[in-house]
Amino acid sequence: MRFTQYEIQVLIEIHDLIQNNFKNHVFIKDILCKYHIPESTLSQAFKQLFHKSISQYRLELCMHYAKTLIEQGWQVKAVTLMMGYTTTGSFSRAFRKIYFCSPGKWAQL
């Protein structure tokens, strides 16, 4: 898939929107409405341009921020809630996907 300069500019804008608002969880449907892009096109184009899916990118941003908070001494339960997870188990699974260890073990490093 080849992109026009305008399409690249829009994708970079979307990338930056997600990066700057990852704590607020920008919804895909809102992006689709704002930029009038079909979902399949957005997903394919984002992955091709940035080499990861939108959900993977969001997860990495979220877990990087969570890791920073844990390193600063925040309790895992507090970070779990801040990141929008309802259980520590689901947060731990997401954290392990990125850092290959539990947030509790990371806090002990």
C-alpha positions as CSV (number, residue, x, y, z in Angstrom):
1,M,0.0,0.0,0.0
2,R,1.4,3.4,-1.0
3,F,0.5,6.6,0.8
4,T,0.1,10.1,-0.4
5,Q,1.8,12.9,1.5
6,Y,-1.6,13.8,2.9
7,E,-2.3,10.3,4.1
8,I,1.1,10.1,5.8
9,Q,0.4,13.4,7.5
10,V,-3.0,12.1,8.7
11,L,-1.4,8.9,10.0
12,I,1.2,10.8,11.9
13,E,-1.5,13.1,13.4
14,I,-3.4,10.0,14.5
15,H,-0.2,8.5,16.0
16,D,0.5,11.7,17.9
17,L,-3.2,11.9,19.1
18,I,-2.9,8.4,20.5
19,Q,0.5,9.2,22.1
20,N,-0.6,12.4,23.7
21,N,-3.9,10.9,25.0
22,F,-3.1,7.3,25.8
23,K,-4.2,7.8,29.4
24,N,-7.6,8.9,28.2
25,H,-8.0,6.0,25.9
26,V,-8.8,7.6,22.5
27,F,-11.5,5.4,20.9
28,I,-11.0,4.2,17.3
29,K,-14.6,5.2,16.4
30,D,-13.8,8.8,17.3
31,I,-10.7,8.7,15.1
32,L,-12.6,7.2,12.2
33,C,-15.3,9.9,12.5
34,K,-12.8,12.7,12.7
35,Y,-10.7,11.6,9.8
36,H,-13.3,9.9,7.7
37,I,-11.2,6.8,7.2
38,P,-12.5,3.2,7.0
39,E,-11.4,1.1,10.0
40,S,-9.7,-1.5,7.9
41,T,-7.8,1.1,6.0
42,L,-6.7,2.8,9.2
43,S,-5.6,-0.4,10.8
44,Q,-3.6,-1.6,7.7
45,A,-2.0,1.8,7.1
46,F,-1.0,2.4,10.7
47,K,0.6,-1.1,10.9
48,Q,2.4,-0.6,7.6
49,L,3.7,2.8,8.5
50,F,4.6,2.3,12.2
51,H,5.2,-1.5,12.2
52,K,2.7,-2.2,14.9
53,S,-1.1,-2.3,15.4
54,I,-2.9,0.6,17.1
55,S,-3.7,-1.6,20.0
56,Q,-0.1,-2.8,20.4
57,Y,1.1,0.9,20.2
58,R,-1.4,1.9,22.9
59,L,-0.4,-1.1,25.1
60,E,3.3,-0.2,24.8
61,L,2.6,3.5,25.7
62,C,0.4,2.5,28.7
63,M,2.8,-0.1,30.0
64,H,5.8,2.2,29.6
65,Y,4.0,4.8,31.8
66,A,3.0,2.1,34.2
67,K,6.6,0.9,34.5
68,T,7.7,4.4,35.2
69,L,5.2,4.8,38.0
70,I,6.2,1.4,39.5
71,E,9.8,2.4,39.4
72,Q,8.9,5.6,41.2
73,G,7.4,3.5,44.1
74,W,3.7,3.5,43.2
75,Q,1.8,0.4,44.4
76,V,0.8,-2.0,41.6
77,K,-2.8,-1.9,42.7
78,A,-2.8,1.9,42.3
79,V,-1.1,1.7,38.9
80,T,-3.7,-0.9,37.9
81,L,-6.5,1.4,38.6
82,M,-4.8,4.4,37.0
83,M,-4.3,2.5,33.8
84,G,-8.0,1.7,33.7
85,Y,-7.7,-2.0,34.5
86,T,-10.4,-3.5,36.8
87,T,-8.2,-6.3,38.2
88,T,-4.5,-6.6,39.0
89,G,-4.5,-9.9,37.1
90,S,-5.5,-8.4,33.8
91,F,-3.0,-5.5,34.3
92,S,-0.2,-8.1,35.2
93,R,-0.9,-10.0,32.0
94,A,-0.7,-6.9,29.9
95,F,2.5,-5.8,31.7
96,R,4.1,-9.3,31.1
97,K,3.3,-9.0,27.4
98,I,5.7,-6.1,27.2
99,Y,8.3,-6.6,29.9
100,F,8.2,-10.4,30.3
101,C,7.8,-10.3,34.1
102,S,5.1,-9.3,36.5
103,P,4.8,-5.7,37.7
104,G,5.4,-6.9,41.3
105,K,8.8,-8.5,40.3
106,W,9.6,-5.3,38.3
107,A,9.1,-3.3,41.4
108,Q,11.7,-5.4,43.2
109,L,14.4,-4.9,40.6
